[in-house]
């Protein structure tokens, strides 16, 4: 996930979404910052990568224009997560809905 501000992104992913930091390693002007699910700390890691590479903004613009999600997360109870995150100020584009093979909500 490309981020413009590690502190802001780190706080959003940990304090709002409920992930926990797995790695936060200084690399000079950059960092190796990853977050993981609190329920599965040895599972997949989400890298919060710097957005300063020249190809990042055209990539971001293209996926937003095409309506493509940058990433997705599976949860056990979508309605409960939607409520919890809404209460924490997350702005959802869609409320929980049946999308055929999955239920989903987009923020």
Wavefront OBJ file of the C-alpha trace (Angstrom):
o trace
v 0.000 0.000 0.000
v 1.528 3.306 -1.059
v 1.461 5.970 1.657
v 2.393 9.641 1.719
v 2.865 9.907 5.485
v 4.032 6.904 7.523
v 2.879 8.281 10.850
v -0.622 9.053 9.578
v -0.873 5.721 7.734
v 0.529 3.765 10.674
v -1.989 5.356 13.026
v -4.867 4.686 10.614
v -3.989 1.023 10.120
v -3.346 0.382 13.827
v -5.675 2.661 15.772
v -8.597 2.787 13.324
v -8.460 -0.513 11.425
v -7.022 -2.557 14.295
v -3.845 -3.955 12.732
v -0.609 -4.098 14.701
v 2.873 -3.068 13.594
v 5.094 -6.036 12.770
v 8.161 -4.218 11.386
v 9.123 -0.558 11.626
v 12.704 -0.315 10.423
v 14.354 3.001 9.559
v 15.995 3.034 6.126
v 17.355 6.564 6.101
v 14.669 8.782 4.565
v 12.350 5.777 4.232
v 11.042 2.958 6.418
v 10.162 -0.705 6.152
v 6.777 -0.514 7.876
v 4.482 -3.531 7.870
v 1.256 -4.239 9.728
v -0.497 -7.530 10.454
v -3.815 -8.731 11.780
v -3.932 -8.927 15.567
v -5.717 -12.285 15.179
v -2.954 -13.712 12.935
v 0.347 -11.941 13.665
v 2.308 -14.579 11.735
v 0.027 -14.268 8.697
v 0.295 -11.950 5.742
v 1.906 -8.555 6.184
v 0.741 -5.336 4.550
v 3.691 -3.156 3.527
v 3.109 0.580 3.858
v 5.468 1.675 1.076
v 6.643 5.192 0.215
v 4.687 6.910 -2.527
v 7.556 9.052 -3.799
v 8.444 6.900 -6.839
v 7.441 8.695 -10.081
v 5.187 5.827 -11.216
v 3.153 5.743 -8.002
v 0.744 8.607 -8.706
v -0.143 7.498 -12.274
v -0.763 3.987 -10.890
v -2.975 5.340 -8.090
v -4.884 7.572 -10.521
v -5.490 4.658 -12.915
v -6.833 2.204 -10.334
v -9.082 4.865 -8.790
v -10.401 5.875 -12.234
v -11.161 2.221 -13.021
v -12.787 1.581 -9.637
v -10.243 -1.068 -8.660
v -9.609 -1.666 -4.965
v -5.994 -1.240 -3.882
v -6.428 -4.154 -1.471
v -9.134 -6.068 0.357
v -9.516 -7.672 3.760
v -11.567 -10.688 4.764
v -13.493 -10.465 8.023
v -15.694 -12.929 9.892
v -18.630 -10.546 10.424
v -18.854 -7.804 7.789
v -21.795 -6.004 9.419
v -20.014 -5.836 12.785
v -16.765 -4.591 11.199
v -18.662 -2.017 9.121
v -20.369 -0.714 12.270
v -17.133 -0.655 14.300
v -15.163 1.132 11.564
v -17.996 3.554 10.803
v -18.066 4.466 14.495
v -14.304 5.116 14.270
v -14.856 7.599 11.434
v -14.039 5.420 8.413
v -15.832 6.794 5.344
v -17.471 3.942 3.424
v -18.307 4.393 -0.258
v -20.722 1.451 -0.062
v -22.470 -0.138 2.883
v -22.297 -3.922 3.248
v -23.839 -5.525 0.179
v -24.195 -8.884 -1.534
v -21.776 -8.937 -4.473
v -22.574 -12.438 -5.707
v -19.870 -14.740 -4.381
v -18.956 -12.403 -1.504
v -20.433 -9.748 0.714
v -18.476 -6.534 0.630
v -18.228 -2.935 1.719
v -15.843 -0.350 0.293
v -14.057 2.448 2.138
l 1 2 3 4 5 6 7 8 9 10 11 12 13 14 15 16 17 18 19 20 21 22 23 24 25 26 27 28 29 30 31 32 33 34 35 36 37 38 39 40 41 42 43 44 45 46 47 48 49 50 51 52 53 54 55 56 57 58 59 60 61 62 63 64 65 66 67 68 69 70 71 72 73 74 75 76 77 78 79 80 81 82 83 84 85 86 87 88 89 90 91 92 93 94 95 96 97 98 99 100 101 102 103 104 105 106 107
